[in-house]
Amino acid sequence: MTQHSAGFDVRVRDLTVRFKRTTALDGAGFELPAGGIYGLLGRNGSGKTTLLAVLAALRRPDGGEVLVDGEAPFENARVMGGTVIVRESGDVLPTERVSTNLKYFAAMRPTWDADRAGELADLFELDLRKTVTDLSRGKRSALGAVIGLATRAPLTIFDEVYLGMDAPSRQLFYDQLLAEVVAHPRTVLLSSHLIGEIEHLLERVVILDAGRVVVAAETDELRARGVTVTGPATTVAAATDGLRVVGSRDLGPTRQVTVFDDLGDGALTSLGEHGLDLGPVPLQDLFIHLTGKDSR
């Protein structure tokens, strides 16, 4: 296989990973085309970190198939060389200076851009003379962001790396990520709990729940399948009969439900003809409903 300038594609089929008696991933499957920014969403314990470890060749699957750029990543030097994972826990030299860490990654990564790394370090106001252990949590997260962006790997994975940053720093990261992907296309996979903040970045979303893939779809398609329906409780119940209702709340005689279904123009027209108020559903709300106990 050849390395694509636009990044690596990812194909996961029936992936299973077990830790003794615990099944972390149970038949997970999805595809991500080469080139784009994608989101991996899931509650704590859903299997996100395990999945990312498999994609980054840090763990061998127990079952199923994982292909990155057409090849199994585990112990595959070419695929591993084109993949970088940056985790919130840090994959750096903690007792060394920031400058030493940047030189280390420059030596280890063939796609490293030293000029871009220096520019990003300035933007995030990183003190190159400090050791990593002397940095605040926010600055350690910023260092991870710099490494992930400057590596320019065909598959770049960020696992909650920006949680330690304050809001202005996170926005700086999002802006720089977009600029990077436009200038140097690659495949970027973001794992985050900050769904509302990253929603506008994502072309496609994979939602995990209890080790299984609940949804793997284009973000626009996902939004199109979600709608809130508000009106008198009895009217709402009758109008949404037969549709997949994933959330509901009542306020006196008024009911609002969240519908997640294949909603064509006919279904939306029918709901509107009942005099009901229809509204969009933010991705974060859909995620909450789809991974709730009732949905399971």
DOVOMI-630450 format. One record per residue (C-alpha): residue number from 1; x, y, z. Coordinates in pm, 1 decimal. Layout:
BEGIN
<NUM; <X; Y; Z>>
...
end
This chain:
BEGIN
<1; <0.0; 0.0; 0.0>>
<2; <114.5; 358.1; -58.9>>
<3; <89.7; 639.5; 190.2>>
<4; <-188.5; 875.4; 87.7>>
<5; <-115.0; 1247.3; 97.8>>
<6; <-468.1; 1299.3; 229.0>>
<7; <-418.3; 1061.6; 520.1>>
<8; <-489.5; 701.9; 611.7>>
<9; <-832.3; 544.0; 585.1>>
<10; <-959.1; 330.3; 874.7>>
<11; <-1174.6; 17.0; 852.8>>
<12; <-1290.5; -170.3; 1160.4>>
<13; <-1496.0; -490.1; 1136.7>>
<14; <-1633.3; -694.5; 1426.3>>
<15; <-1356.6; -573.2; 1659.4>>
<16; <-1336.6; -745.1; 1996.9>>
<17; <-1096.5; -665.1; 2281.3>>
<18; <-1106.7; -834.0; 2620.6>>
<19; <-935.6; -764.3; 2951.5>>
<20; <-965.4; -1089.2; 3147.8>>
<21; <-1339.7; -1114.5; 3216.1>>
<22; <-1422.8; -767.8; 3082.3>>
<23; <-1512.7; -715.3; 2716.7>>
<24; <-1401.8; -361.6; 2632.1>>
<25; <-1504.6; -378.0; 2265.3>>
<26; <-1776.3; -613.3; 2146.3>>
<27; <-1809.0; -649.6; 1769.2>>
<28; <-1736.8; -283.8; 1690.4>>
<29; <-1736.9; -179.8; 1325.9>>
<30; <-1712.1; 142.3; 1123.5>>
<31; <-1519.9; 307.6; 839.5>>
<32; <-1345.1; 644.5; 812.4>>
<33; <-1236.2; 765.1; 467.8>>
<34; <-886.9; 906.1; 427.1>>
<35; <-869.4; 1278.4; 494.5>>
<36; <-1106.2; 1455.6; 732.6>>
<37; <-1175.9; 1534.6; 1096.3>>
<38; <-1380.6; 1270.8; 1274.4>>
<39; <-1519.5; 1238.0; 1626.0>>
<40; <-1511.9; 937.5; 1856.8>>
<41; <-1771.1; 987.9; 2128.7>>
<42; <-1865.5; 774.6; 2426.0>>
<43; <-1927.3; 783.6; 2796.4>>
<44; <-1658.9; 679.9; 3043.5>>
<45; <-1597.7; 308.2; 3009.6>>
<46; <-1748.9; 286.8; 2661.5>>
<47; <-1427.1; 152.7; 2504.8>>
<48; <-1295.3; 469.5; 2338.9>>
<49; <-942.5; 454.4; 2478.3>>
<50; <-916.0; 83.5; 2398.6>>
<51; <-1026.8; 142.9; 2040.8>>
<52; <-773.2; 421.9; 1995.1>>
<53; <-498.2; 200.8; 2137.5>>
<54; <-580.4; -65.5; 1877.5>>
<55; <-577.3; 189.8; 1593.1>>
<56; <-241.6; 322.8; 1714.9>>
<57; <-94.8; -30.3; 1728.3>>
<58; <-55.0; -18.1; 2105.9>>
<59; <-271.3; -327.0; 2148.7>>
<60; <-349.9; -633.8; 1939.4>>
<61; <-721.3; -709.8; 1883.7>>
<62; <-863.0; -1029.4; 2031.4>>
<63; <-1100.0; -1070.4; 1739.1>>
<64; <-1221.0; -903.0; 1422.5>>
<65; <-1023.9; -693.9; 1175.9>>
<66; <-865.7; -348.1; 1191.0>>
<67; <-711.5; -197.5; 877.2>>
<68; <-528.9; 135.6; 867.6>>
<69; <-438.9; 236.6; 513.2>>
<70; <-530.3; -116.1; 411.3>>
<71; <-304.3; -300.3; 655.3>>
<72; <-326.3; -432.1; 1010.9>>
<73; <-146.5; -172.4; 1226.1>>
<74; <-6.1; -396.7; 1501.6>>
<75; <373.0; -441.8; 1464.2>>
<76; <349.3; -276.9; 1120.0>>
<77; <638.2; -30.8; 1094.1>>
<78; <496.5; 163.8; 799.9>>
<79; <152.8; 217.9; 951.4>>
<80; <293.1; 288.3; 1297.8>>
<81; <532.1; 544.0; 1148.2>>
<82; <236.9; 722.4; 988.8>>
<83; <22.3; 725.5; 1303.7>>
<84; <54.1; 949.9; 1607.3>>
<85; <-160.7; 931.9; 1919.4>>
<86; <-155.1; 1212.6; 2174.2>>
<87; <-315.6; 1125.2; 2506.4>>
<88; <-415.1; 1346.6; 2797.1>>
<89; <-191.0; 1138.0; 3019.6>>
<90; <101.6; 1240.0; 2800.6>>
<91; <341.6; 1044.3; 2581.0>>
<92; <644.6; 1266.8; 2633.0>>
<93; <977.3; 1271.8; 2818.8>>
<94; <850.7; 1415.4; 3149.6>>
<95; <1184.7; 1504.0; 3309.6>>
<96; <1324.8; 1667.7; 2995.5>>
<97; <1281.1; 2021.6; 2874.4>>
<98; <1011.7; 2113.5; 2625.4>>
<99; <1282.2; 2190.2; 2368.1>>
<100; <1433.4; 1843.3; 2416.6>>
<101; <1093.1; 1683.2; 2367.3>>
<102; <1042.8; 1868.7; 2040.2>>
<103; <1386.9; 1756.8; 1918.6>>
<104; <1304.0; 1399.8; 2019.8>>
<105; <986.4; 1396.1; 1810.6>>
<106; <1169.2; 1563.9; 1522.3>>
<107; <1415.6; 1271.8; 1520.9>>
<108; <1142.7; 1007.9; 1555.7>>
<109; <887.3; 1136.9; 1306.6>>
<110; <965.2; 1164.2; 933.6>>
<111; <674.1; 1403.4; 871.2>>
<112; <772.3; 1641.7; 1155.9>>
<113; <773.1; 2014.0; 1069.0>>
<114; <1018.0; 2189.8; 1303.2>>
<115; <922.9; 2540.0; 1189.0>>
<116; <555.4; 2469.3; 1251.8>>
<117; <637.8; 2321.8; 1593.2>>
<118; <821.2; 2640.0; 1690.3>>
<119; <536.5; 2855.9; 1564.4>>
<120; <279.8; 2655.6; 1760.0>>
<121; <494.3; 2662.7; 2075.3>>
<122; <495.2; 3042.3; 2052.0>>
<123; <120.2; 3056.3; 1994.2>>
<124; <52.6; 2840.5; 2301.2>>
<125; <315.0; 3037.5; 2500.1>>
<126; <519.3; 2731.3; 2590.4>>
<127; <844.9; 2796.5; 2775.4>>
<128; <1094.6; 2577.1; 2589.5>>
<129; <1337.5; 2588.0; 2884.2>>
<130; <1097.5; 2425.1; 3131.6>>
<131; <1078.9; 2053.0; 3193.8>>
<132; <744.4; 1890.3; 3124.3>>
<133; <691.8; 1817.2; 3495.1>>
<134; <724.7; 2190.2; 3567.5>>
<135; <445.0; 2279.4; 3327.0>>
<136; <87.8; 2336.3; 3440.8>>
<137; <-173.3; 2084.4; 3328.6>>
<138; <-292.1; 2329.3; 3064.3>>
<139; <57.1; 2378.2; 2924.0>>
<140; <117.8; 2002.0; 2919.1>>
<141; <-199.8; 1967.3; 2715.5>>
<142; <-77.2; 2244.4; 2486.8>>
<143; <250.1; 2058.4; 2437.7>>
<144; <52.2; 1751.7; 2332.3>>
<145; <-142.9; 1962.4; 2084.3>>
<146; <179.5; 2100.3; 1938.8>>
<147; <321.9; 1749.2; 1898.6>>
<148; <7.1; 1616.7; 1733.8>>
<149; <-21.6; 1906.7; 1490.9>>
<150; <348.3; 1941.5; 1403.7>>
<151; <394.2; 1568.2; 1344.7>>
<152; <157.6; 1590.0; 1046.6>>
<153; <104.5; 1215.5; 1055.9>>
<154; <-139.6; 1064.3; 801.3>>
<155; <-343.5; 937.6; 1099.2>>
<156; <-343.7; 1180.3; 1391.3>>
<157; <-533.3; 1081.9; 1707.0>>
<158; <-612.5; 1318.0; 1993.8>>
<159; <-744.9; 1137.9; 2301.0>>
<160; <-888.1; 1406.5; 2532.0>>
<161; <-558.5; 1593.6; 2503.0>>
<162; <-719.7; 1938.1; 2522.9>>
<163; <-921.0; 1881.8; 2842.8>>
<164; <-649.8; 2048.8; 3050.0>>
<165; <-661.4; 2369.5; 2846.3>>
<166; <-867.7; 2673.5; 2932.5>>
<167; <-1136.3; 2788.0; 2687.8>>
<168; <-916.2; 3035.5; 2491.7>>
<169; <-643.0; 2772.0; 2450.2>>
<170; <-895.0; 2511.8; 2333.2>>
<171; <-1029.4; 2756.3; 2076.0>>
<172; <-673.8; 2824.1; 1959.7>>
<173; <-625.3; 2449.6; 1919.5>>
<174; <-945.3; 2411.1; 1715.8>>
<175; <-845.4; 2701.8; 1490.0>>
<176; <-496.5; 2562.2; 1435.1>>
<177; <-630.8; 2212.9; 1372.3>>
<178; <-860.9; 2340.0; 1097.7>>
<179; <-579.9; 2541.4; 942.7>>
<180; <-349.7; 2238.7; 951.2>>
<181; <-597.3; 2000.8; 788.4>>
<182; <-671.5; 2250.6; 511.7>>
<183; <-302.7; 2313.6; 441.0>>
<184; <-182.2; 1956.7; 497.1>>
<185; <-473.6; 1710.7; 461.4>>
<186; <-468.7; 1408.4; 688.9>>
<187; <-705.0; 1188.5; 887.3>>
<188; <-773.4; 1328.4; 1234.8>>
<189; <-965.5; 1142.1; 1502.8>>
<190; <-1079.6; 1339.9; 1806.3>>
<191; <-1198.0; 1169.7; 2124.0>>
<192; <-1367.1; 1421.1; 2351.7>>
<193; <-1634.7; 1485.5; 2610.0>>
<194; <-1657.1; 1849.3; 2491.1>>
<195; <-1903.7; 1761.8; 2218.2>>
<196; <-2060.7; 2104.2; 2190.0>>
<197; <-1720.1; 2261.1; 2127.2>>
<198; <-1598.3; 2023.0; 1858.2>>
<199; <-1928.7; 1952.3; 1681.2>>
<200; <-1862.7; 2208.8; 1407.9>>
<201; <-1527.3; 2046.1; 1326.2>>
<202; <-1653.3; 1693.4; 1268.4>>
<203; <-1738.3; 1549.7; 928.2>>
<204; <-1829.9; 1209.7; 1066.6>>
<205; <-1905.1; 1070.9; 1411.9>>
<206; <-1861.7; 729.6; 1571.6>>
<207; <-2055.5; 684.3; 1897.4>>
<208; <-1958.0; 400.0; 2129.3>>
<209; <-2169.2; 266.5; 2411.8>>
<210; <-2070.9; -30.2; 2628.9>>
<211; <-1817.0; -146.9; 2373.1>>
<212; <-2052.8; -137.4; 2076.1>>
<213; <-2090.5; 114.5; 1794.5>>
<214; <-2429.5; 280.5; 1835.3>>
<215; <-2391.9; 519.3; 1542.1>>
<216; <-2133.2; 572.7; 1269.2>>
<217; <-2255.3; 840.5; 1030.9>>
<218; <-2188.3; 1172.6; 864.1>>
<219; <-2251.9; 1452.6; 1112.1>>
<220; <-2502.7; 1625.1; 883.8>>
<221; <-2689.9; 1297.6; 835.0>>
<222; <-2697.9; 1246.1; 1210.4>>
<223; <-2842.8; 1591.4; 1268.1>>
<224; <-3102.7; 1534.7; 996.5>>
<225; <-3227.5; 1223.5; 1176.7>>
<226; <-3282.5; 1409.5; 1502.7>>
<227; <-3570.9; 1645.3; 1581.5>>
<228; <-3743.5; 1773.1; 1892.5>>
<229; <-4123.8; 1765.1; 1885.4>>
<230; <-4310.3; 1987.7; 2130.5>>
<231; <-4681.9; 2030.6; 2195.0>>
<232; <-4976.5; 1888.4; 2389.5>>
<233; <-4877.3; 1550.6; 2535.3>>
<234; <-5155.6; 1349.7; 2371.0>>
<235; <-5093.2; 1509.2; 2029.7>>
<236; <-4718.8; 1448.7; 2052.1>>
<237; <-4776.1; 1084.6; 2150.4>>
<238; <-5009.9; 1025.7; 1855.7>>
<239; <-4790.7; 1207.3; 1602.8>>
<240; <-4471.0; 1024.7; 1700.3>>
<241; <-4628.4; 679.9; 1727.6>>
<242; <-4408.5; 441.4; 1530.8>>
<243; <-4104.1; 668.8; 1537.9>>
<244; <-3797.5; 605.9; 1753.0>>
<245; <-3832.1; 835.6; 2054.1>>
<246; <-3503.8; 848.1; 2248.7>>
<247; <-3595.1; 1113.5; 2504.8>>
<248; <-3902.6; 1268.8; 2660.9>>
<249; <-3990.4; 1528.4; 2922.0>>
<250; <-4317.9; 1680.1; 3038.2>>
<251; <-4397.7; 2024.9; 3170.3>>
<252; <-4759.1; 2022.6; 3277.9>>
<253; <-4973.6; 1936.5; 2974.7>>
<254; <-4682.9; 2004.1; 2734.1>>
<255; <-4448.9; 1730.5; 2622.3>>
<256; <-4119.7; 1752.1; 2435.3>>
<257; <-3973.5; 1439.8; 2282.9>>
<258; <-3649.8; 1380.3; 2095.7>>
<259; <-3694.3; 1164.8; 1786.6>>
<260; <-3403.0; 987.1; 1618.6>>
<261; <-3524.1; 814.3; 1305.1>>
<262; <-3512.2; 818.9; 925.4>>
<263; <-3707.7; 1139.9; 889.5>>
<264; <-3794.3; 1218.8; 530.8>>
<265; <-3987.2; 1525.3; 418.3>>
<266; <-4310.9; 1332.6; 454.3>>
<267; <-4253.6; 1251.6; 819.9>>
<268; <-4160.0; 1609.2; 902.0>>
<269; <-4460.1; 1742.8; 710.6>>
<270; <-4687.9; 1505.7; 899.9>>
<271; <-4552.0; 1624.5; 1232.9>>
<272; <-4597.0; 1986.5; 1127.7>>
<273; <-4955.1; 1926.3; 1021.0>>
<274; <-5037.8; 1835.2; 1381.0>>
<275; <-4949.6; 2191.3; 1481.2>>
<276; <-4644.9; 2077.5; 1674.7>>
<277; <-4323.8; 2276.0; 1716.9>>
<278; <-4022.6; 2110.9; 1555.9>>
<279; <-3663.8; 2194.8; 1641.9>>
<280; <-3308.1; 2077.4; 1576.2>>
<281; <-3121.9; 1856.1; 1821.3>>
<282; <-2761.7; 1946.3; 1911.4>>
<283; <-2516.7; 1661.8; 1864.5>>
<284; <-2446.1; 1657.2; 2237.6>>
<285; <-2814.9; 1604.5; 2318.6>>
<286; <-2838.0; 1322.6; 2064.7>>
<287; <-2532.3; 1162.3; 2217.6>>
<288; <-2681.8; 1180.1; 2567.1>>
<289; <-3008.0; 1024.8; 2450.6>>
<290; <-2847.1; 751.9; 2237.7>>
<291; <-2614.1; 637.5; 2515.8>>
<292; <-2864.7; 658.8; 2800.7>>
<293; <-2993.3; 355.2; 2986.2>>
<294; <-3337.6; 386.0; 2829.3>>
<295; <-3191.2; 372.6; 2478.5>>
<296; <-2993.8; 61.4; 2567.7>>
end
